[in-house]
Amino acid sequence: MKNEELQILQRYFPAAAVPMVAEAYAQSRFQLKFKKPRNSKLGDFRPPRGINGICCITLNGDLNPYQMLVTFVHEFAHYMVYVNYPRRRLEPHGEEWKQTFAQLLLPYLKPEIFPEDIIIALKRHLQHIKASSTADANLAKVMKRYDSNPSGDKPLTVDDIPEGAVFQLGNGMRFKKGPKRRTRYQCECLDNGRTYSVSGLAEVIFSK
């Protein structure tokens, strides 16, 4: 791996995990790209396009190092399933992917790579693997603790504000926080009067 490529990995991943990520990248055949934030996904895997195409893994560049690593392993598992089952039409997050994801993630579950609370959450996650780490409410909440905004402060989320508070999301919509239903809150949109189910992990721009 070129020195500039190694420096890029060091910028995005936990330091102790970089040699393992670099080895996976060096021994495989795919492009690795860091993208501007996408609200719909944290990363994705794309098979080759055209006869001489190459696989591509993209990751949102704003993820904290621990979320970045888990997302990389998630997408790398898709790559490995693509390579190991070339002629089978499989469910995107079927048993083959779940087994591959678990096998790839386990070597990273070390205290020098992840904080203890994330290791506990990831081990629990591996018992009932979901299609996305954000679909696991407990894991997503633990991961969120390590996010930070440019000032270095932890972001304010819907979970953090009291019921009845008025808040705004990044898309500009304003809401009044309502009661919680499992992992989401029933919130009245002050812009159109409709009720929306809002994740407790959604970041709040302002509240009052």
Secondary structure, DSSP 8 states (H G I E B T S, - for coil): --HHHHHHHHHHS-GGGHHHHHHHHHTS-EEEEEES--TT-SEEEE---STT--EEEEEETTS-HHHHHHHHHHHHHHHHHHHHSTT----TTSHHHHHHHHHHHGGG--TTTS-HHHHHHHHHHHHS--SSGGGSHHHHHHHHTT---TTS----BGGGS-TT-EEE-TTS-EEE---EETTEEEEEETTT--EEEEETT-B-SEE-
